[in-house]
Amino acid sequence: MATINFYLDKSDKKGFSPIHLRINCNSEQVKLSTGEKVKQEDFDKETQSVKENSERATEINYYLTYLRDRADELLNNSYKKSYTNKELKSKLTGFVKAYKENHNVNIVREQVSLYGKPFTFIDLFAGAGGFSEGFIQAEHNNKFFDFILANDINENSELTHVVRYNHQLGLDADFLCQDITEPDFLDNLLSKTKDKTIDVVCGGPPCQSFSLAGKRKKFDKKDDLFSHYLEVIKVLQPKYFIMENVKGILTKEKGKIKELILKEINSIVDIKEIPKLTTFIKSLKKNNLENEFLLNCLVKRIEIEQYTDLKAEEFKEFYIKSIDSKFKKLTPDIVDYKTSKTDQRISTIRHGFNLLVRNKEWEKLKRDIIREKDFCNIDNDYFVDSFTKFLTDIDSNEIINKIEEAFSRLNIAKDFEKSCNDIIQALKIYVLNIDDCLTLIRDYCNTKQSKELDIIINDIRLYRIEAPFVADSSNYGVPQNRERVLFIGCRKDQKFISEIPATVTEEEKVTVFEALYDLDFIGNNEEAHLYQLVDISKQYNGTAKKMKSLLKTRSIDGKPLKSKGKTFADWSKKGRLNGRFSKAKKPFYVKNTEALNNGEKVFDVLHNHKTSNQGEDVIKRLDIILKEGGYKKAQAELNKCGLSSKKRNYNVLKPESQSPTVMTIPDDYIHYNSPRALTVREMARLQSFDDSFVFQGKRSTGGNNRKTELPQYTLVGNAVPPLMARAIATEILKNIK
């Protein structure tokens, strides 16, 4: 019989004594340091805990309880029957080390004032850098943001970042050009952030394919990027994180995807609160003896959240092997010896455990297959169903479904039905998120315990979020109606942010004309490198007065001012960066990384202002649509002139209002004053990028190249509008501690 206790070693010069864990078993003894220290008078030898009135008593006692429970599980509930002293000490030392490594953010006690100092942020799925641009513009009460790192998988994103932030602005912001789903992504991210505390994480993981786990109808490279985004959040534990997405995510699969995203956010836990929850679950055993196995499984599942990467995989393997061990003991009771060796149902269960234990390897294989499938354009063909079926079959949920089916086909005696059902339920617990685990725990609670659980749930959830909200960029001084969904996670020690206040009213919104009028000096198949004077009186004749009335003097964020402001176009030319960048170098363009390394830079006054070379018929078609006021209205005239098009739509810009959502294909839009598509610079203006922000690399691309290349138009169209990002960053600066 083993005994587990804690004792104090000799005091140091400051009077603090190290706390050690001691295990006595079969006349053998194992000792190890917990890494914590207390004063002798603050430790209660009888209760084996730090006295309640001592500093950090609650925190240390949870930690000691955690260690005792882990030691007890190794000694009494492990799938491995016995350990040598060396093995036992090694595993316990691993627990201590892992706990301390994952315990580096002390949320409750973090009270250091950072007023007047920068707060750090990183930008994931950065693309051109719309979030980054808005965050470095933001400033409030002498508080601002320090740009640490951006990430994207595309080389042109990296090139645009390096030129803008490293060369032009002189920042040391790093760039990680890597797929977030790759196994070593987190290690590389941590290496590049150099152990700096990250206060804010922003990004918009694409969710086009995101679907309910185990029920995906399509597997591609954009599958489940959201969960990898949250893995970064779990590791970095920023004060705030922002996830931006398309409005359709709210109604996808009848709102179930939105609810799943909220569940996953609510499943990010404060690891130092885990011992409190696991202790509570163990207390439920007294009144739930028949469910002791499942309650133990819930404890193990929740404890996995304390670890990342290899340590987490080790505990997942331990979890499955523990259930496998229970099944092995049960097998002789439910089938005879011959059946246990040859029956397909038993083999399915046994092999299912093997598949689950190797989950990490299967996930890597799945990722590689998806990458190759995407590279070979496998979609809408005779191959796609086979790929989809295989990728579905190796998903953990599907493996568990097959194990459950195998159990259901066995003729199990009534005496052993409960044990079999417990095994199935334990496997289902394995794939639950923490939020669903908390719901399940409540099933074992009485009314009093349920209230106690509510308090624990409030403490253990690291982030607070009530619901996502729709933000329209036009409310933040952007001349574009672009609705996006924002999920803002607020760490529990920070002020809660539920929305981003508008910077302009409906009547004050910036118009298309304000954004583009001074760039309207370019014709078909032309490129401008300098600004030219636009004479509104000459250009618009009878409507000049009306057009001039659209121009307003504004603050940086779009608020109309009576004096001391600038027009939107003038702000775009001057730039909206704060005073930290007064020594910024002139913007330049390079066609690729090789050109940058070779110093092949283009220093123009105006960049990215080139029109497409459109044929005569195209110009006539656009002219008719422009004069008729819209694509649908122009259909009869287009048919009459033999200029009808298979194109689904053209958006005619209205000078007195905001543009529709800017996408990645310039031919979708017709300039309000000329029968032509927009230039990259004009689309960038509609997105609220400063003119000094130069989009690098190719201007456009087509066909299958769109899968691998990220030309200028795509960089612009996919970006978060900087002025909206600026409003988000400013609101965070107003609230962040």
N, C-alpha and C positions, 0 to 999 in steps of 0.2 A: 504493500500500500504506500502510495507516495504522499508526501506532505509538501506544500508549497507555501513559502512565507517570504517576507521582506525584513531586512535588518539594516541597521546603519553602521557604516564603517567609521574610522577615526575622523574627527573634525579637522578641517583645514584651518589656515591662519585666520580666516574670517568667521570661523565658528560654524561652517556648514559641513554636514556629513553626507557623503554619497550614499544613495539608497541602492542596496543590492538585492537581487532575487536569489533565493536559495531553494533547491529541490532536494529532498531526501527520499531515496527509493532503494529498497533492498540493500541497506547498509552502504549505498553509494551516495555521493553528494555532488550536485552541480551548482556552481555559483556564477553570477554574472552581474555586471553593473547595469543599472537602468539608464544611467546618464543624467539622473536628477539628483539634486542636493537639497537638504533641509537642515534646519537647526535641530539639535537633539530634543530640545523642549517642545518642538512643534510636531513631533512624531509620536503617535499613539501605538505602542507596541501591542496592546491588547487587540485593537481593531485592525492593526496592520495598515494604518492610513495616516495621512497628514491631518492634523487637527483643523477643524472647520474655520477657526478664526485666523488661521495662518495665511500668508500671502500665497496666491496661486493654489490654494488647497483643493478646490474643485477640479482644476485642470490636472494637477498631479495625481489626484485620487482616481480620476477616470483613466488616466494612463496606466496606473498600477493595476487597476481592475482588468484593463485590457490585457496586460502582460500575464496576469494570473490565469485569466480565461484561456489565453493561447497556450500556456504551459499545461493547463488541465486538459485541454483538448488533445494535445500531443500525447499526453500520458494515458488518457482514458478513452478517447473517442477517435483515435486515428485509424485509417485504413491499414497503416503499417503496424504490425503487432508490437514491435519493440524497437528501441533506439539505443545505441551506445551513448555513453556520456558525451563523447565528442560530437556525435550527430545532434544530440539534444541541445547542447550548448550552441552549436553552429546555427541551428534553426531559430533558437530564441534570440541569438545575437542578430540574426537577420531581421527578426521582428522589430527589435529595438532600433536598428539602423534605418529600416524602411519607415518606421513611424516618425522618427526624428526628421528624416528627409522630406516626408510629406507634411510636416508640422511647422514649416518655416514661415507661414503667414499667421501671425497671432492677431486675429481680427479684433477681439474684444479689447485687448490692451494696446492696440495701435492708435496712439493719440498724438503722435508727433505732428506738429504744425508745419505745413509746407507752404504757407502763405509767401508769395513772392518767389517761389521756386517752381521749376517746370514739373508738370506731371507727364508721365511717359505713356506712349501709345504705340501699338503695332496695327498694321493694316493687312488683313488676310484677304485673299481673292482680290487683290488690289487693282488689277487692270491698269488703267491709265493713272489712277491715284486720286480719284475724286474725294474720297474720305480723307486721304492724307492731306490734300490741298486745303480742304475746309478746316481740318484740325490745326494746321500750322498757322492759319489765318486768325484763329480764335484767340481772344484775350479778354480777361475780365478781372478787374481789381488787381492788376499786376500778376495775375496767374496766367499761365500759358502752357502749351503742350510741347514736349520734346519728342521728336520722331525717332523711334528706335529701329524699326524694321518693317519692311513690306514683303509680301509673298504673293507669287502667282506662278503658273506653270509656263508662261509664255516669254520667250526671249525679248520680244518687242516691248512687253511691259517692263522688263528689267532695264532695257535700253532707255526707255522714256524716263524711268525712275532715276537711273544713274545720271543722266544728263540734267534733269531738273533739280534733283535734290543734292547730289554730290558735287557735280561740276558747277552748276549755276548758283545754287544757294549756299554751297559750302558746308552742308550738313554731313555728319558721319553716319546717317541712316543707312543700314545695311539692306540687302535684298536677298531673299532666299527663293531661288528659282527651282521649285520642286513641287511635285504632286503631294498634296496634304495626306493622301491615303497611303503613301509609301511607309514601310515599317520604321525607317530611321528619321522620319520627318521631325518628330518631336525632339529627338536628340540633337539634330542639326539646328532646330529653332533655338533650343536652350543654349547651344554652343555660340550662336550668333548674338543672342541677347546678353551673353556674358553674365548670367546670373543677376541681371538687373531686375528690380521690381517693376512689373508692368501694371500701370494703373488702369488703362483702358485698352480693350481689344475691339476693333470694328471690322466689319466685313460682310459680304453678301454671298454666302455659299449658294450656288445654283441649285434649285430644288425642282427642276423640270421633271425629273424622273422619281423624285422622292415619293415613296408610297408606304403603306402600312407594311411593317416587317413581315416577311414570309409571303407577301401577296403582290410582289412586284410583277408587273406585266412586261416590263422591259428592263434589261440590264445594260447600262452604258457607264461611261466614265463619270457621269454626274450623279450616279446613284449614291445616296446616303452621305454626301459630302457634309451635310449638316452635322451628323454624329461625330465626324472627325473634327469639325469646327469646335464642337462642345468638348472634345477630348483636350484641345488646347486650353479651353477655359478652365477645365478641371485642374490642369497642371499649373497654369499661371495664376489662377485665382485673382483676376483683376478686380478693381473696385466697381467698374461698370463694363458691360460689353453691349455692343449694338449689332444686331443682325438685320440686314436689309433684304427684302425680297419683293417679288411681284405681288400685286394685289390678289391674284388668283389663288394664292396659297391659303387664303382664308376660307374659300369655299371648296377647295379640292377635296374630293371624296366626302362631300357633304359636311365639311368642317372637321372631319376626323383627323386630318393631317395637322391642322392648327392645334387641336387638343393634344395630339401626340408630341408635337414640338414643345408645348407648355409642360407636359409631363416630364419630358427629358430635361428641360431646364430646371424643373422642381426636383429632379433626381440628383442634381449636383449637391453634394453634401459637404458640410463643415466637418472634416475628418476628426477633429478633436472632440466632437460631440457623439461620435459613433459608439464609444464605450457606454455612454448613458443609454442609448437606444438598445444596445445588445443586452445590457444588464436588465433593462425593462422587459425585453422579450423573454429572457430566462426566468424572470419572476412569474411569467404567465404559465409556466410549466406546472406550478402547484395546483392550479385549477383545470389544467388541460393535459393530464398525464397521458391520455390516449393519443395526443398529438405532439408528444415530446420530440419525436424524430423530425417532424416538419418545422417545429419551432427552432430546433438546432440548425436546420437547413437555412432558415431565414437569417439566423445569426451569421452563418458562414457567408451567405450571399451578400449581406450588408457589409461585412468586414472586407470583402474583396475591393470595395470602393476606396479603401485606404491606400491602395497600391496602384502603380502604373507599370506598363510594359512587362518586363520579364517577371517581376514579383507578382503582378496581377495574374499572369498566365499560370504561374506556379500554384496560386491559390485556386484558380479555376479548375486546374487539373486535380488538385486535392479534393475539391467539391465533388466532381464527377466520380472519382475513384472511391469516395466514401459511399456514394449511392450504389456504385457497382459492387462494393463489398457487401452491402445489405442484400443485394440481389443474389449474390453467390451463396450467401447463407440461406436464402429463401428457396433457391432452386430445388433442392432435394424434397422440399415440402409440397411443391406444386407439380412436379413431373418426375417420372422415374429416371433411372440412370441413363438408359438407352436414349430416351427422348432428349435428355439434357445434352447429349453429345451429337445428335443427328437432326433434331427437329428444326425446321426453317424458322419457326416463330421464336424459339429460344436463341437461335443464331442471330436473328434480326435484333433482338434486345441486346445481346452480348456485343455484337458488332457496332450497334448504335452507340454504346458507351465508348467504344474505341474511336469512333468518328468524332464524338464530342470532345474527348480528351485531346484529339489532334486538331482542334478547332482553329488554332492559329495558323497551322500549315494549310488547312483548307481555305482559310480567308486569303492567304497569300496566293494560292492557286486560283481562286476566284478572281482576284484582282488582275492577275496576269492574263487570264482568259478574257476578261472584259476588255482589257487593253488591246489584245490581239483581235478580238471580235470587232472593236471599234476601228482599228487600223485597217482591217479587211472590209469595212463597210457592210458587215453582216446585219441586214435589216430588210424587211419586206421581201424575203426570198425563201427558198426551201430549206435553208440552213437555220434560220432564226429560232424556230420552235425547238429544235434539238438542243441548241445552246441554252435557251431559256429554261427548258426542263432540267438540264443538268445543273445549271446554276441555282435553280430553285431547290433541287433535291439535296444539295450539299449545305443548304442553310440549316442552322441549328434547330429552328422551329420545325422544319419539315422532317428532320431526323427524329425529333421527339414525337412528332405525329405518327411516324412509322413504328416507333417503339410502343406507343400507346395502342396502335392497331394490332400489333403482335400480341400484346397482353390481352386485348379483348377477344382474340381468337383462341386463347387457351381456356380449357375447362377448369377453372380454378375453384377449389373447394371454398365454401363460404368462410371457413375459419381463417383463410389467408387473403381474402379479397381486400381487407383494409391495408395490409402490408403492401400489396401490389399497387393499390391506388395511391398509397403514400409515395411510392417510388416515382410514379407518373407525376404526381403533384410536385415532388422535389425537383424533377427535371424542368417542370414549367416555371418553378421559382427561379431556376438558374438563368432563364432568359428574360425575366421580368426586370423592368427598370425599378429604381428605388421608390418612385412614387406609387407604383402598383404594389410593391412590397408593403409599403405603409398601409395601403388600403386592405391588404390581406391580413396584416397584423391585427387590424381593428376587429376582424371577425372572431378573434380569440379573446377580446376584451369585454368586461362588464361595463356598466355605465361609468363607474368611478375610474376604472382603468382607461376608458376611452378619453376622459377629460385629461388624464395624466399624459396620455399619448399625444393629445393636441399640443400640449406645452413642449414636449420633446420634438415633435415635428416642426414647430415654429423655430426651435433652436437649431435643428440639424440642417435645415435648408439653408444653403449658403447664399442663394440669390432670391430676391423678391421680384415677382413679376405677376401682374394681375391679368393682363391681356395685351396682345399686340394692337397697334393702332395704325390707321392709314394716314400718311403724311403726303400732302400735295406740295411739290416743290415750288409752285407759284406763290404759296403762302410765305415763302422765305426770300423773296426778291429775285426768283428765277423766272425768266420769261417763257415758261413752259408748264403746261398742265401734265405733270408726271406724278402719278399716284404710286406710292410705294408703301409696303408694310414694314413697320419697324418693331422688332422685339428688343426691348431694353431691359437687360438684367442688372439689377442693383444689388451689390453685395450687402449683406444684412447690417453691416456697421456704417453704411452710407445712407444719405438722404434718398428717399424714394422718388423716382422720376416716372411719371405715367404718360406724359405727353411733351411735345416740343412746341412752345408757344409760337404763334405766327409772328413774323416781323413786319408784315404789311397786311392791311385790310383788303377786302375784295376790290374796293374802288382804287386802292393804291398800287395794285399789281403792275409789274413791269410788262410792257407790251413788246411784241415782236419788232415793231418799228424802232423803238428805243434801243433795242439790242443790235439791230443790223443796219440801220440807215447809213452809217458812215462807211460801211463796207460795200455799198451799192455803186461801185464804179468799175465793175469788171464784167466782161462779156463772155461769150461762148469760147471754150478752149483757150482760156487766158490764165496767166498766173501773175499775181501782184506781189511785189517784194517791199513796197512802200505804201504808206497811207496816201490817199489823195483827197483833196477837198471835195465834199459833196454839197452842191448848192441846191437846197431843197426848193427854193423859189423857182429856179429854172427847171428842175427835174419834175415838179408836180404841177406847175402852172396854176390852174384854178383851185386845186385842193391844197396848195402849199400851207395856207393858214391852218387848216385842219390838221395836217401832218405835223406842223411845228408845235401845235398844242399838245401833241402826244409826248413831247420831250419834257421830262421833269428833272429837277435838281434833287438828288437823293443822297442818303448816307450810304455807307458801304453795303449794308444789308438790305437796301432797297427802299427804306423809309423816306418819303418825300420831305424835303427841307426847303425853307424859304430862302436860306442863304448858306454859304460855306460848303455846300455839297457839290456833287458832280453828277453828270448824266451817267446812265448805265454804261454807255459806250466809252465815256471818258474814264470811268473806273476800270473798265476792261483794258484800256490802253495804259493807264498809270499802274494798275495792279492793286490787289487788295491785301497784300502781305503786310504784316505789322512791322514796327520799327526795327525788329531784330535783324531784318534782311536789307538794311540800308546799303550794305556793301555787296549786294548780290551782283554777280557778273551778268553780262549781256546774254540773252537767250541765243541758242544756236540749234541747227538741225544737222543730223548725220543720217545716212541711209541705213547703216547697220553697225554692229559692234566693231567690226574690222575697221570701218571708216573712223570710228571714234578713237580706236587705238592708234591709228595712223595720223590722227589730227586733221582728218578731212571734214572740217566743220563749216557750215554755212551760216554766216552771221547776217541775217536780214533784219530790217526794221519790222516787217510784217511776215509772219510765217503761216504756212498751211492754207493759203488763200488761192486756190487753183480750181478752176471750173472744168467740168468734163467736156470732152469733145463729142458733142451730140450732133447727130445727123440732121439734115434739113427736115425730114418727116417728123422726127422726134420734136424738134423745135416748134413746128406747126401744131403738133398735137398738144404740147404744153401750152402754147399760146391760146388755143381754143378753150382748153380747160380753165386757164387763168381768166379769160374774158367772160366765160359762162359762170364762173364763180364756184366751180366744183366738178368732180369727175362724173357724178351721176347726172348732173344737169347738162353736161356736155355730150352725153352719149349719142343723142340724135344727130348733132352737128358733126361729131366724129365719124359716125357711120356714113353720113351724107358725103363727107370729104374723103372717105376710104382710109381714115386714120384711126380706126378702132384698134384697141390693144387688148391682149389677154391678161395684162397686168391687173391685179385685183383692185388696187386703189392708188390714187394720187392724193396727197394732202396739200391743198392750196393754203399757204400761210396767210393769215389775216393780220394786217399791220396794227390794227387797233386792239387786238386781243393777244392771248398767249398761244404759243404753238402747241400742237398735239405732242404726245410723247415722242421724243427723239429716239429713233432706232438706229440700226447700223448700216442701212442702205440709203444713200443720198437720193437716189432716183425716186424714192417714195414721196419726196417733198418738192413743191414748186414755189419758187421765190415769189413774194407778193407783188413784185414790180417788174420782173423779167421772166420770160419763158425758159427757165433753166433750173437745174437742181442746185442744191446748196454746196458750198465749199466746206472743207473740214473746219476752217476757222469760224464760219457762220454757225455750223452745228455746235461748235465749242462755245460760242457766245450764248446760244440758246440753252446750253447746259450751265452757263455762268463761269466757265474757265477764263482766267485772265489771258490776254493775248501773249504774255510772256511765257505761258505754258506751251511749249512746243511739242507736238505729237511727232514721234520719230518713226523711222522705217518706211515701209511701203504705204502709199496713199490708200490703195484699195486692193482687193483680190476677189476671186470668184471661184465657183465650182467647189471641188473637194478641198481646195486650199484653205477654205474658210474653217476647216476642222483643225488645222495646224498653225495657221498664220493669224496674227492679230494686227491688221493694218490700222491706219489712223482712224478711218471711219468707224471701225469696230471699237477701238479704244474709246472714242468719244461717245458712241451710242450706248455702250454698256456701263458707262461711268455713273457714279452717284454725283449729282450736281454739287459742286463745291460749296455754294451758298447754303444749301440745305444741310450739308455736313457741318458747315460753320455754325449754323444755328444749333445743331445737336451738340457740338463741342462746347459752345458757349453756355448752354444750359447745364452741361456737366460741370463746367468750371464754376458755375454759380452754386452748385450743390456739393461738390466733392470735398471730402475731408482729407 
